[in-house]
Amino acid sequence: MRVDVHTHYLPEPFRRRLREWEEEVRIEDRDGQPFVVHTTGSFPLFAGFRDPEARAEWMAENDVDYTLASPSTPNPNEGPFSVEQSTELVLAINDGYADVQAEHPDSFGGIGPLPLRDPEAAVAEIDRIEELGLKGVMLPTTVRGRKLSHPDLEPVFDRLDESDLPAFLHPGRNPLSHDLNDDEWMFTPLTVFPTETTHQIGRLIFDGFFDRHDFDLVLSHMGGALPYLVGRLERGREQFRSDDGQTPERTIREYAEEFYYDTISFHPPAMEAAIDTAGLDQFLFGTDYPFGMENVDDTLESIDALELSDADREAVMGGNVAELFDL
């Protein structure tokens, strides 16, 4: 059984609003092909982002039995959107996911975002995600430059602790993206995204966020560099203290062992080191479909290079994610 924890889908209610509003960040057609337009560029909205049948064909071709989908760009909590628009976009995504999930219950599960610019609405949306039957919540690495540990967001994560919903964390652009030349756009997914995850998770560990909250958290792109910086971060934990004298309550490795990681690395030695650090039970098959980065064969080659037992391979390919997301 293959269960893909990391795919992206932009449902119709979300796409419709982006077309109707005609904001700086929007969807527009170019020679019959829809494009997502950003302030810094654009990308084609391939069929896999918007057509469940195209997704089903890809799944059949690659022997993927079930996909968990989350939104990608544009991030409804960022962009030019007002707080009210942001909340409306999030609700539209989750309504759309519920519709697709109801139509394809054996192959599609939605991981819904939260309207984090309005913490009260975000708390209410966790309730609604449970009512809709979605499989988890998607978190950004920051909300308009604010850490997830910002005091205004504490009620949101208190409510998430109370739920049984796992969270999937996906990075976005950060100031490093703005340093890139026009011909260097590819470094945003290649280096900026994993760097952003590493940096923000490290900050959250050191400010005690994961001592206050205990929801299950999946880190995309195999956690960036986090599994390989455990020793360096631990040295920092031992040597440096924050202004209030606080340090993380546990060793950095203990936090790393609690996170879950997708298998998107394409480098077997890196995957082996990450598994040695966090443990095989924490790893979940993922592809990043339908962005051009996904390549199931390369991912499978990386997993095969680990020479896992049949039981361990089955756990990574589907068992771990099925258990975590209660599929």
C-alpha positions as CSV (number, residue, x, y, z in Angstrom):
1,M,0.0,0.0,0.0
2,R,1.3,3.4,-1.0
3,V,0.0,6.5,0.8
4,D,1.4,9.8,-0.3
5,V,1.5,12.4,2.6
6,H,2.8,15.3,0.5
7,T,0.7,16.3,-2.5
8,H,-1.0,19.6,-3.4
9,Y,-4.4,20.4,-4.7
10,L,-6.2,23.8,-5.2
11,P,-10.0,23.1,-5.1
12,E,-12.5,24.8,-7.3
13,P,-14.0,27.2,-4.6
14,F,-10.5,28.6,-3.9
15,R,-9.6,28.9,-7.6
16,R,-12.9,30.7,-8.3
17,R,-12.3,33.4,-5.7
18,L,-8.8,34.0,-7.0
19,R,-10.2,34.6,-10.5
20,E,-13.1,36.8,-9.3
21,W,-11.2,39.1,-7.0
22,E,-8.6,40.1,-9.6
23,E,-6.0,40.8,-6.9
24,E,-2.3,41.1,-7.5
25,V,-2.0,37.4,-6.6
26,R,-4.6,35.7,-8.8
27,I,-5.4,33.0,-11.4
28,E,-5.5,34.0,-15.1
29,D,-5.6,32.1,-18.4
30,R,-2.8,32.3,-20.9
31,D,-3.5,30.6,-24.2
32,G,-6.0,28.3,-22.6
33,Q,-3.6,27.3,-19.7
34,P,-4.5,28.6,-16.2
35,F,-1.6,30.3,-14.4
36,V,-1.1,31.3,-10.8
37,V,0.3,34.8,-10.8
38,H,2.4,36.2,-8.0
39,T,4.1,39.5,-7.3
40,T,7.4,37.8,-8.2
41,G,6.4,35.5,-11.1
42,S,3.9,32.9,-12.1
43,F,3.6,29.1,-12.7
44,P,1.2,27.0,-14.8
45,L,-1.7,25.4,-12.9
46,F,-1.2,21.9,-14.2
47,A,-4.2,19.5,-14.3
48,G,-3.0,17.7,-11.2
49,F,-3.6,20.9,-9.1
50,R,-7.3,21.0,-10.1
51,D,-8.6,17.8,-11.7
52,P,-9.2,14.7,-9.6
53,E,-9.2,12.6,-12.7
54,A,-5.7,13.7,-13.6
55,R,-4.7,12.9,-10.1
56,A,-6.3,9.4,-10.3
57,E,-4.4,8.7,-13.6
58,W,-1.1,9.7,-12.0
59,M,-1.9,7.5,-9.0
60,A,-2.6,4.5,-11.2
61,E,0.6,5.0,-13.1
62,N,2.6,5.1,-10.0
63,D,0.7,2.5,-7.8
64,V,-0.2,5.2,-5.3
65,D,-3.3,4.1,-3.4
66,Y,-4.2,7.2,-1.4
67,T,-3.1,10.9,-1.5
68,L,-3.2,13.5,1.3
69,A,-3.6,16.9,-0.3
70,S,-2.8,20.3,1.1
71,P,-2.8,23.8,-0.6
72,S,0.4,25.1,-2.0
73,T,0.9,28.6,-3.4
74,P,-0.7,31.1,-3.2
75,N,-0.7,30.9,0.6
76,P,-4.1,32.3,1.8
77,N,-2.5,33.7,4.9
78,E,0.0,35.8,2.9
79,G,-0.2,37.7,-0.3
80,P,-2.2,40.9,-0.8
81,F,-5.3,39.5,0.9
82,S,-7.1,41.3,3.7
83,V,-7.8,39.4,6.9
84,E,-11.4,38.8,5.8
85,Q,-10.3,37.6,2.4
86,S,-7.7,35.3,4.0
87,T,-10.4,33.7,6.1
88,E,-12.7,33.3,3.2
89,L,-10.0,31.7,1.1
90,V,-9.2,29.2,3.9
91,L,-12.9,28.2,4.3
92,A,-13.2,27.8,0.5
93,I,-10.2,25.5,0.4
94,N,-11.6,23.3,3.2
95,D,-15.1,23.2,1.7
96,G,-13.5,22.2,-1.6
97,Y,-11.4,19.5,0.1
98,A,-14.5,18.1,1.8
99,D,-16.3,17.8,-1.5
100,V,-13.4,16.0,-3.2
101,Q,-12.9,13.8,-0.2
102,A,-16.6,12.8,-0.2
103,E,-16.4,12.0,-4.0
104,H,-13.2,10.0,-3.6
105,P,-13.2,8.7,-0.1
106,D,-10.9,5.7,-0.8
107,S,-8.2,7.8,-2.5
108,F,-8.2,11.4,-1.4
109,G,-7.9,13.1,2.0
110,G,-7.7,16.8,2.7
111,I,-5.2,18.5,5.0
112,G,-6.9,21.9,5.6
113,P,-5.2,25.3,6.3
114,L,-6.3,27.6,9.2
115,P,-7.0,31.3,8.9
116,L,-4.2,32.2,11.2
117,R,-4.4,35.9,10.7
118,D,-7.6,35.8,12.8
119,P,-6.8,33.5,15.7
120,E,-10.5,33.3,16.9
121,A,-11.5,32.2,13.4
122,A,-8.6,29.7,13.3
123,V,-9.9,28.0,16.6
124,A,-13.3,27.8,15.1
125,E,-11.9,26.3,11.8
126,I,-10.3,23.5,13.7
127,D,-13.7,22.6,15.0
128,R,-15.1,22.8,11.4
129,I,-12.2,20.7,10.0
130,E,-13.2,18.0,12.5
131,E,-16.9,18.3,11.4
132,L,-15.9,18.1,7.7
133,G,-14.0,15.0,8.4
134,L,-10.7,16.3,6.9
135,K,-7.6,14.4,7.9
136,G,-5.4,17.1,9.4
137,V,-4.4,20.7,9.4
138,M,-1.7,22.4,7.3
139,L,0.6,25.0,9.0
140,P,2.9,27.5,7.4
141,T,6.3,28.1,8.9
142,T,5.4,31.7,9.8
143,V,2.3,34.0,9.5
144,R,3.4,37.2,7.8
145,G,6.8,37.0,9.5
146,R,5.5,36.1,12.9
147,K,6.5,32.8,14.5
148,L,3.9,30.2,15.2
149,S,4.8,30.7,18.9
150,H,3.5,34.3,18.9
151,P,1.3,34.8,22.0
152,D,-1.8,35.7,19.8
153,L,-1.7,32.2,18.3
154,E,-1.5,30.3,21.6
155,P,-5.3,29.6,21.7
156,V,-5.1,28.1,18.3
157,F,-2.4,25.6,19.3
158,D,-4.1,24.9,22.6
159,R,-7.2,23.8,20.6
160,L,-5.0,21.8,18.2
161,D,-3.6,20.0,21.2
162,E,-7.1,19.0,22.2
163,S,-7.9,17.6,18.8
164,D,-6.8,14.4,17.3
165,L,-5.7,16.2,14.1
166,P,-2.1,15.8,12.9
167,A,-0.4,18.9,11.4
168,F,1.6,19.1,8.2
169,L,4.1,22.0,8.1
170,H,5.1,23.4,4.7
171,P,7.5,26.3,4.2
172,G,7.0,29.3,2.0
173,R,9.1,32.1,0.6
174,N,11.3,34.0,3.0
175,P,13.7,37.0,2.6
176,L,16.2,34.7,0.9
177,S,13.8,34.4,-2.0
178,H,14.0,38.1,-2.6
179,D,17.8,37.9,-2.9
180,L,17.6,35.6,-5.9
181,N,18.2,36.9,-9.4
182,D,15.5,36.4,-12.0
183,D,17.3,33.3,-13.4
184,E,17.7,31.8,-9.9
185,W,14.0,31.2,-9.2
186,M,14.6,27.5,-8.8
187,F,16.5,28.0,-5.6
188,T,13.2,28.8,-3.7
189,P,12.1,25.1,-3.7
190,L,15.7,23.8,-3.8
191,T,17.3,25.6,-0.9
192,V,15.0,28.3,0.5
193,F,12.2,25.9,1.5
194,P,14.3,23.4,3.4
195,T,16.3,26.3,5.0
196,E,13.1,27.9,6.1
197,T,11.8,24.8,7.7
198,T,15.1,24.2,9.5
199,H,15.3,27.8,10.8
200,Q,11.8,28.1,12.0
201,I,11.6,24.7,13.7
202,G,14.8,25.5,15.5
203,R,13.4,28.8,16.7
204,L,10.2,27.1,18.0
205,I,12.2,24.5,19.8
206,F,14.3,27.1,21.6
207,D,11.4,29.3,22.6
208,G,9.6,26.4,24.2
209,F,6.8,26.0,21.7
210,F,7.1,22.2,21.7
211,D,7.3,22.1,25.5
212,R,3.9,23.8,25.6
213,H,2.2,21.9,22.7
214,D,2.2,18.2,21.8
215,F,0.2,17.8,18.6
216,D,1.7,15.5,16.0
217,L,3.7,17.4,13.4
218,V,4.9,16.3,9.9
219,L,7.9,18.3,8.5
220,S,7.9,18.5,4.7
221,H,11.0,17.9,2.5
222,M,12.4,15.5,5.1
223,G,12.7,18.3,7.7
224,G,15.2,20.4,5.7
225,A,18.5,20.2,7.5
226,L,17.1,19.6,11.0
227,P,18.1,15.9,11.3
228,Y,21.7,16.8,10.4
229,L,22.0,19.8,12.8
230,V,20.8,18.0,15.9
231,G,24.3,17.9,17.4
232,R,25.0,21.6,16.6
233,L,21.6,22.6,18.0
234,E,22.3,20.6,21.1
235,R,25.6,22.3,21.6
236,G,23.7,25.6,21.4
237,R,21.2,24.3,23.9
238,E,24.0,23.6,26.3
239,Q,25.9,26.9,25.8
240,F,23.3,29.6,25.1
241,R,20.4,30.8,27.1
242,S,17.6,33.2,26.1
243,D,17.2,36.5,27.9
244,D,14.9,34.9,30.4
245,G,17.3,32.1,31.1
246,Q,15.2,29.4,29.4
247,T,16.4,26.6,27.3
248,P,14.5,23.7,25.7
249,E,13.5,21.3,28.4
250,R,14.7,18.2,26.5
251,T,17.6,17.3,24.3
252,I,17.3,18.4,20.6
253,R,17.3,14.8,19.6
254,E,14.2,14.1,21.7
255,Y,12.3,16.8,19.8
256,A,13.6,15.4,16.5
257,E,12.4,11.9,17.4
258,E,8.9,13.3,17.9
259,F,8.5,14.9,14.5
260,Y,7.4,13.0,11.4
261,Y,9.2,13.5,8.1
262,D,8.3,12.9,4.5
263,T,10.7,11.0,2.2
264,I,11.4,13.8,-0.2
265,S,15.2,13.9,-0.3
266,F,16.5,12.0,-3.4
267,H,19.7,11.3,-1.6
268,P,19.9,7.9,0.1
269,P,22.8,8.8,2.5
270,A,20.8,11.8,3.7
271,M,17.7,9.6,4.2
272,E,19.7,7.0,6.1
273,A,21.2,9.6,8.4
274,A,17.8,11.2,9.1
275,I,16.3,7.7,9.9
276,D,19.2,7.0,12.2
277,T,18.5,10.2,14.0
278,A,14.7,10.1,14.3
279,G,13.7,6.5,13.9
280,L,12.0,4.6,11.0
281,D,8.6,5.0,12.5
282,Q,8.7,8.7,11.9
283,F,9.1,8.5,8.1
284,L,6.2,8.8,5.6
285,F,6.2,8.4,1.8
286,G,5.8,11.7,0.0
287,T,6.2,13.0,-3.6
288,D,5.2,16.7,-3.8
289,Y,2.9,16.0,-6.7
290,P,2.1,17.8,-9.0
291,F,5.0,20.1,-8.8
292,G,7.8,19.2,-11.2
293,M,10.0,18.2,-8.3
294,E,8.1,14.9,-7.8
295,N,9.7,11.7,-9.2
296,V,8.3,8.5,-7.7
297,D,11.0,6.4,-9.2
298,D,13.8,8.5,-7.6
299,T,12.0,8.4,-4.2
300,L,11.6,4.6,-4.5
301,E,15.3,4.2,-5.3
302,S,16.2,6.2,-2.2
303,I,14.0,4.0,-0.1
304,D,15.2,0.8,-1.8
305,A,18.8,1.8,-1.1
306,L,18.1,1.5,2.6
307,E,17.7,-2.3,2.2
308,L,14.7,-2.3,4.6
309,S,12.9,-5.4,5.6
310,D,9.5,-6.0,4.0
311,A,7.7,-4.9,7.1
312,D,9.8,-1.7,7.5
313,R,9.3,-0.8,3.9
314,E,5.6,-1.3,4.1
315,A,5.6,1.0,7.2
316,V,7.4,3.8,5.3
317,M,5.3,3.4,2.2
318,G,1.9,3.5,3.8
319,G,1.6,2.0,7.3
320,N,3.1,5.0,9.2
321,V,1.0,7.6,7.5
322,A,-2.2,5.5,7.7
323,E,-1.7,5.2,11.4
324,L,-0.9,8.8,12.0
325,F,-3.8,10.2,9.9
326,D,-6.2,7.5,11.0
327,L,-6.9,6.3,7.4
